[in-house]
Amino acid sequence: MIEVVQAFDRKPIAELPTDEASALETKLETARARFQDRAAWLQPHERMAVLHRLAGLVEQQREAFATRIAREGGKPYTDALVETDRAIDGIRNAADLLRARGGVEIPMGLTAASENRRAWTIKEPIGVVAAISAFNHPLNLIVHQIAPAIATGCPVIVKPAMTTPLSCLELVKLVHEAGMPDGWVQTLLPERGELSQALATDPRVAFLSFIGSAKVGWRLRSILAPGTRCALEHGGVAPVIVDRSADLDTIIEPIAKGSYYHAGQVCVSVQRIYVHAELRQAFIERFAARVEQLRVGDPTHADTEVGPLIKPDEARRVESWIDEAVAAGGRQIGGARVNETTLRPTILVDPPRDAKVSTYEIFGPVACIYGYDEIDEAIVAANSLPVAFQASIFTRDLEVAFDAAERLDASAVMVNDHSAFRTDWMPFAGRRESGYGVGGIPYTAHEMTAEKMIVFKRQ
């Protein structure tokens, strides 16, 4: 059994039975059998109908899902409502893909050897999908893994984060209520950690979708069964550049939101802020004033803006990183503990460039501010780490914007917005150590398909 507790005050929510090795074997064999029985595959219109019904069912439980997210994951209720709305839209997005999804014609007759032939491609489901998810968006991340699998016709076994399984379990229950036949969408709550690895590396799995730590993701990729494809989504240490032309009246709010949304537990959360020397002091003063106003507390309250970290160990880790940076010369603004899991937002001014807070993903309510004199200096610093995900620059100078957008090492560069901006239909991917493959619902659906070419020769 696993006990699920509220992230904020550690009060129990539920006890859930776990799956043993025999249960995993049954689930894998069921998924394999569903995929191999081609005659029983759902037609595109049937999959679309399931997804549309599912979106409607989630919409009916919008407030219940938001409360569940706030309780098990600690995301403030107003942000949890946004996550639920995104999940609903994402499910519909997956259904809409089927209206335009198709293969292409391959030219023939271009050489004498290819005369009297016609060729085209079709898209087929790749096979059984293993999905391993993270805690920080316990509904929407599951949607990003389940909805494309349903749309493409892949059986999927999803393992939610063990700290936040309730949203996943409820969503899968609604998948079946929406009309999905048994065995196509299954969950795994492993009794032991090694069963997650057993799921990911089983030769019956054709595609692994992994959202979590780089250490675990890259290790899993190294031991996948031959032929298994994968997509890995890890984290970053997102840089934000404030150019000398930036308008302080408009940038404080988005940078504060991008820094402390979900207490910084976002893989593209604003972490390193590089501010031009001419604006540095004014920015620090105004940013600190806004951050001090952020309402910290119980995430189930509608007015809370910053909630807890997922576990007490994470709060202690973040505190130790802050203490290390301050001991090495960084200046701390704000901070302090609220309870076992909750920290007040912290600003660190000029922490050492080799401190943990400057080089590793914090995943906590901490933002670091550094000064610079020339834009080249800021771009070099922003690109200095082995992780690269999303980045941003605030500027009113068009030449600076274009130059930085091209030179920043990132899979996406936001101009005049924070680094954590995302829509669910856009490509979302880490570079280098930050990930492998491309996420985003249309892109995940593409990863879950295999193209087959058909060639007809005229007799």
MITI-395644 format. One line per 2 residues: number of its first residue (from 1); their letters; for each residue z, y, x of C-alpha. Coordinates in pm, whole numbers, plus 50000, padded with zeros to 5 digits. Each point is the difference from the previous one (the first is absolute). Layout:
BEGIN
NUM = a = Z:Y:X ~ ...
***
This chain:
BEGIN
1 = mi = 50000:50000:50000 ~ 49946:50359:50104
3 = ev = 50202:50291:49872 ~ 49812:50320:49920
5 = vq = 50211:50314:50025 ~ 49953:50369:49933
7 = af = 49892:50177:50316 ~ 50225:50302:49935
9 = dr = 50340:49845:49931 ~ 49941:49628:50075
11 = kp = 50102:49896:49649 ~ 49850:49662:49896
13 = ia = 49698:50003:49772 ~ 49893:49637:49984
15 = el = 50018:49658:50161 ~ 49671:49817:50040
17 = pt = 49918:49641:50092 ~ 49806:49950:50322
19 = de = 49709:49772:50080 ~ 50032:49705:50237
21 = as = 49723:49850:50213 ~ 49907:49760:49720
23 = al = 49949:50291:49761 ~ 49774:50175:50251
25 = et = 49794:49684:50036 ~ 49961:49976:49622
27 = kl = 49893:50365:49975 ~ 49746:49967:50282
29 = et = 49853:49683:49857 ~ 49981:50158:49653
31 = ar = 49820:50304:50138 ~ 49759:49781:50198
33 = ar = 49923:49794:49691 ~ 49933:50310:49790
35 = fq = 49755:50131:50258 ~ 49819:49670:50043
37 = dr = 49946:49957:49625 ~ 49705:50238:49981
39 = aa = 49931:49911:49637 ~ 50339:50147:49904
41 = wl = 49955:50332:50179 ~ 50045:50296:49768
43 = qp = 49687:50198:49931 ~ 49995:50368:50105
45 = he = 50048:50122:49643 ~ 50302:49773:49964
47 = rm = 50157:50132:50319 ~ 49931:50356:49887
49 = av = 50169:49929:49668 ~ 50308:49858:50174
51 = lh = 50027:50307:50222 ~ 49960:50245:49713
53 = rl = 50263:49817:49796 ~ 50228:49995:50304
55 = ag = 49965:50375:50047 ~ 50096:50051:49637
57 = lv = 50305:49775:50030 ~ 50123:50181:50312
59 = eq = 49943:50332:49826 ~ 50221:49886:49713
61 = qr = 50278:49933:50252 ~ 49943:50313:50208
63 = ea = 50359:50128:49988 ~ 50145:49650:50046
65 = fa = 49791:49945:50312 ~ 50101:50339:50139
67 = tr = 50369:49923:49946 ~ 49955:49658:50162
69 = ia = 49828:50156:50303 ~ 50277:50260:50034
71 = re = 50274:49738:49979 ~ 49865:49728:50228
73 = gg = 49809:50220:50245 ~ 50183:50332:49992
75 = kp = 49696:50215:49927 ~ 50100:50303:49788
77 = yt = 49920:49949:49633 ~ 49744:50282:49976
79 = da = 49810:49855:50297 ~ 50038:49650:49853
81 = lv = 49827:50124:49684 ~ 49713:50122:50220
83 = et = 49986:49658:50168 ~ 49980:49830:49661
85 = dr = 49722:50232:49886 ~ 49810:49926:50321
87 = ai = 50044:49628:49940 ~ 49859:50030:49648
89 = dg = 49700:50195:50126 ~ 49954:49754:50286
91 = ir = 49980:49705:49761 ~ 49732:50181:49801
93 = na = 49825:50092:50324 ~ 49979:49630:50089
95 = ad = 49848:49920:49661 ~ 49742:50277:50036
97 = ll = 49882:49859:50333 ~ 49834:49713:49818
99 = ra = 49757:50234:49826 ~ 49832:50093:50329
101 = rg = 50081:49705:50222 ~ 49695:49804:50113
103 = gv = 49784:49882:50283 ~ 49681:50144:50145
105 = ei = 49641:49890:50047 ~ 49908:49889:50352
107 = pm = 49638:50093:50084 ~ 49760:49713:50056
109 = gl = 49630:49995:50089 ~ 50059:50222:50301
111 = ta = 49863:49731:50230 ~ 49758:49717:49944
113 = as = 50288:49754:50020 ~ 50183:50170:49710
115 = en = 49704:50015:49758 ~ 50030:49862:49647
117 = rr = 50378:50036:49989 ~ 50250:50211:49808
119 = aw = 50360:50036:50114 ~ 50314:50164:49872
121 = ti = 50374:49981:50045 ~ 50276:49929:49750
123 = ke = 50372:50065:50038 ~ 50239:49710:49961
125 = pi = 50380:49982:50018 ~ 50110:49916:50352
127 = gv = 50260:49745:49893 ~ 50377:49978:49983
129 = va = 50177:50328:50087 ~ 50347:50018:50153
131 = ai = 50159:50340:49944 ~ 50315:50110:50181
133 = sa = 50130:50338:49889 ~ 50251:50270:50097
135 = fn = 50298:50155:49823 ~ 49909:50367:49994
137 = hp = 49756:49995:49707 ~ 50115:49683:49820
139 = ln = 49755:50032:49710 ~ 49696:50181:50135
141 = li = 49968:49796:50318 ~ 50003:49682:49793
143 = vh = 49729:50147:49778 ~ 49793:50070:50312
145 = qi = 50016:49629:50083 ~ 49990:49834:49657
147 = ap = 49750:50220:49813 ~ 49714:49959:50253
149 = ai = 50064:49625:50007 ~ 49969:49980:49622
151 = at = 49689:50220:50005 ~ 49825:49791:50264
153 = gc = 50112:49665:49858 ~ 50232:49890:50282
155 = pv = 50316:49800:49934 ~ 50291:50192:50155
157 = iv = 50352:49911:50108 ~ 50207:50314:50054
159 = kp = 50328:50025:50188 ~ 50179:50328:49923
161 = am = 50260:50152:50228 ~ 50321:49809:49941
163 = tt = 50191:50325:49950 ~ 49766:50113:49719
165 = pl = 49857:49697:49817 ~ 50068:50106:49641
167 = sc = 49700:50228:49946 ~ 49769:49729:50136
169 = le = 50148:49728:49780 ~ 49971:50217:49690
171 = lv = 49640:50095:50083 ~ 49900:49635:50045
173 = kl = 50169:49916:49670 ~ 49782:50266:49836
175 = vh = 49691:49862:50177 ~ 50050:49675:49814
177 = ea = 50080:50182:49676 ~ 49667:50182:50046
179 = gm = 49820:49665:49986 ~ 49966:49884:50361
181 = pd = 50002:49619:50007 ~ 50281:49828:50188
183 = gw = 49961:49943:50371 ~ 49782:50301:50080
185 = vq = 50283:50245:50071 ~ 50321:49852:50140
187 = tl = 50308:50136:50175 ~ 50197:49867:50294
189 = lp = 50366:50079:50067 ~ 50053:49792:50314
191 = er = 50331:49830:50060 ~ 49950:50048:50373
193 = ge = 49807:50257:50199 ~ 49774:49742:50162
195 = ls = 49850:49916:49660 ~ 49831:50343:49999
197 = qa = 49831:49904:50325 ~ 49912:49660:49855
199 = la = 49827:50174:49707 ~ 49806:50240:50221
201 = td = 49883:49736:50249 ~ 49916:49716:49763
203 = pr = 49636:49888:50042 ~ 49948:50017:49623
205 = va = 50042:50380:50022 ~ 49672:50188:50042
207 = fl = 50138:50354:50016 ~ 50337:50147:50100
209 = sf = 50103:50341:49871 ~ 50304:50115:50196
211 = ig = 50194:50325:49955 ~ 50296:50038:50232
213 = sa = 50109:50030:50360 ~ 49749:49993:50282
215 = kv = 50207:49745:50189 ~ 49978:49748:49718
217 = gw = 49644:50081:49895 ~ 49841:49966:50341
219 = rl = 50190:49677:50067 ~ 49878:49852:49671
221 = rs = 49642:50097:50082 ~ 50026:49817:50332
223 = il = 50088:49671:49830 ~ 49780:50005:49689
225 = ap = 49801:49687:49924 ~ 49641:50009:50130
227 = gt = 49777:50191:49760 ~ 50279:50185:49821
229 = rc = 49924:50370:49969 ~ 50272:50261:49974
231 = al = 50092:50360:49942 ~ 50314:50143:50160
233 = eh = 50163:50326:49895 ~ 50274:50118:50233
235 = gg = 50149:50341:50070 ~ 49945:50314:50199
237 = va = 50177:50300:50148 ~ 49797:50253:49807
239 = pv = 49923:50332:50171 ~ 49959:50331:49815
241 = iv = 49865:50307:50180 ~ 50083:50352:49881
243 = dr = 49733:50231:50138 ~ 50075:50363:50084
245 = sa = 49790:50106:49695 ~ 50197:49788:49752
247 = dl = 50159:50172:49700 ~ 50374:49926:50003
249 = dt = 50023:50091:49632 ~ 49787:49700:49906
251 = ii = 50080:49733:50259 ~ 50380:49959:49983
253 = ep = 50003:49814:49669 ~ 49735:49735:50079
255 = ia = 50144:49935:50347 ~ 50350:49958:49854
257 = kg = 49865:49761:49737 ~ 49801:49803:50257
259 = sy = 50302:49977:50231 ~ 50270:49891:49755
261 = yh = 49814:49827:49717 ~ 50180:49669:49939
263 = ag = 50241:50098:50279 ~ 49717:49973:50250
265 = qv = 49941:49630:49924 ~ 49623:50039:49989
267 = cv = 49761:49873:50268 ~ 49822:50338:50022
269 = sv = 50308:50219:49953 ~ 50000:50330:50188
271 = qr = 50196:49935:50320 ~ 49869:50219:50284
273 = iy = 49937:50367:49913 ~ 49825:50208:50268
275 = vh = 50036:50374:49929 ~ 49823:50280:50186
277 = ae = 50239:50209:50210 ~ 49929:50314:49796
279 = lr = 50122:49832:49679 ~ 50257:49763:50143
281 = qa = 50324:50188:49930 ~ 49895:50123:49657
283 = fi = 49883:49652:49906 ~ 50327:49841:50112
285 = er = 50207:50249:49799 ~ 49797:49965:49681
287 = fa = 49959:49625:50030 ~ 50373:49952:50058
289 = ar = 50082:50216:49698 ~ 49773:49790:49776
291 = ve = 50126:49669:50135 ~ 50362:50107:49944
293 = ql = 49916:50049:49630 ~ 49873:49644:49953
295 = rv = 50218:49817:49750 ~ 50136:49678:50152
297 = gd = 50165:49723:49802 ~ 49964:49726:49741
299 = pt = 49626:49928:49960 ~ 50037:49914:49633
301 = ha = 50086:50365:49924 ~ 49699:50205:49898
303 = dt = 50088:50295:50226 ~ 50041:49798:50324
305 = ev = 49739:50077:50265 ~ 50126:49785:50290
307 = gp = 50158:49662:49943 ~ 50139:49727:50225
309 = li = 49856:49784:50273 ~ 49939:49642:49901
311 = kp = 50297:49846:50185 ~ 50317:50112:50181
313 = de = 49860:49870:50329 ~ 49705:50237:49966
315 = ar = 50230:50298:49944 ~ 50198:49908:50311
317 = rv = 49680:49960:50203 ~ 49866:50341:49896
319 = es = 50335:50162:50081 ~ 49997:49842:50346
321 = wi = 49649:50133:50068 ~ 50107:50349:49895
323 = de = 50310:49982:50222 ~ 49790:49882:50294
325 = av = 49755:50289:49961 ~ 50280:50259:49973
327 = aa = 50179:49858:50305 ~ 49676:50037:50195
329 = gg = 49960:50368:49910 ~ 49853:50016:49648
331 = rq = 50152:50246:49752 ~ 50107:49859:49666
333 = ig = 49979:50192:49673 ~ 50149:49841:49690
335 = ga = 50071:49632:49967 ~ 50331:49820:49930
337 = rv = 50081:49684:49811 ~ 50037:49994:49622
339 = ne = 50090:49634:49956 ~ 49931:49661:50154
341 = tt = 49622:50029:49963 ~ 49934:50370:49944
343 = lr = 49948:50272:50261 ~ 49937:50368:49943
345 = pt = 49663:50119:50134 ~ 50003:50081:50369
347 = il = 49781:50231:50208 ~ 49985:49946:50375
349 = vd = 49870:50293:50206 ~ 49844:49917:50337
351 = pp = 50127:49645:50040 ~ 49882:49844:50328
353 = rd = 49639:49881:49979 ~ 50114:49653:50113
355 = ak = 50288:49967:49751 ~ 49977:49735:49728
357 = vs = 49959:50269:49735 ~ 49692:50128:50186
359 = ty = 49837:49666:50075 ~ 50090:49750:49728
361 = ei = 49976:50004:49624 ~ 50335:50128:49871
363 = fg = 49964:49884:49637 ~ 50282:50231:49909
365 = pv = 50065:50360:49888 ~ 49930:50161:50338
367 = ac = 49729:50245:50109 ~ 49953:50122:50357
369 = iy = 49869:50347:50095 ~ 49833:50084:50330
371 = gy = 49842:50324:50119 ~ 49661:50047:50165
373 = de = 49793:50286:50139 ~ 49642:49873:49978
375 = id = 49846:49772:49736 ~ 49873:49762:50269
377 = ea = 50360:49939:50102 ~ 50097:49907:49644
379 = iv = 49705:49765:49955 ~ 50072:49822:50328
381 = aa = 50364:49952:49895 ~ 49900:49882:49653
383 = ns = 49767:49739:50153 ~ 50245:49882:50267
385 = lp = 50143:49690:49830 ~ 49858:49646:49959
387 = va = 50033:50032:49621 ~ 49751:50201:49794
389 = fq = 49988:50023:49622 ~ 49972:50328:49809
391 = as = 50038:50351:50144 ~ 49973:50355:49873
393 = if = 49945:50360:50100 ~ 50088:50322:49818
395 = tr = 49766:50285:50086 ~ 49795:50283:49847
397 = dl = 49755:49992:50291 ~ 49696:49791:49904
399 = ev = 49897:49938:50361 ~ 50348:49870:50086
401 = af = 49999:49780:49691 ~ 49668:49833:50084
403 = da = 50089:49960:50365 ~ 50339:49842:49931
405 = ae = 49864:49778:49725 ~ 49754:49846:50245
407 = rl = 50233:49980:50301 ~ 50321:49869:49840
409 = da = 50031:49625:50052 ~ 50057:49886:49643
411 = sa = 49834:49801:49726 ~ 50035:50304:49773
413 = vm = 50063:50368:50074 ~ 50137:50226:49729
415 = vn = 49918:50369:50025 ~ 50261:50225:49837
417 = dh = 50191:49705:49857 ~ 50271:49773:50136
419 = sa = 49924:49670:50173 ~ 50138:49785:49717
421 = fr = 49732:50099:49747 ~ 49828:49698:49851
423 = td = 49800:49893:49698 ~ 49961:49632:49919
425 = wm = 49621:49997:50006 ~ 49966:50151:50347
427 = pf = 49988:49793:50322 ~ 50344:49960:50152
429 = ag = 50028:49845:50343 ~ 50188:50021:50324
431 = rr = 49825:50017:50335 ~ 50098:49812:50313
433 = es = 50359:49869:49964 ~ 50030:50152:49652
435 = gy = 49786:49743:49825 ~ 49690:49787:49959
437 = gv = 49743:50007:49722 ~ 49982:50255:49719
439 = gg = 50224:50038:49696 ~ 49946:50188:49677
441 = ip = 49910:49808:49686 ~ 49616:50005:50033
443 = yt = 50023:49920:50371 ~ 50250:49719:49950
445 = ah = 49770:49852:49735 ~ 49719:50007:50255
447 = em = 50222:49822:50254 ~ 50073:49730:49740
449 = ta = 49632:49914:49951 ~ 49745:49801:50196
451 = ek = 49630:50076:49978 ~ 49757:49716:49944
453 = mi = 49626:50041:50054 ~ 49754:49814:49782
455 = vf = 49639:49956:50116 ~ 49724:49881:49766
457 = kr = 49670:49878:50139 ~ 49698:50009:49770
459 = q = 49834:49658:49968
***
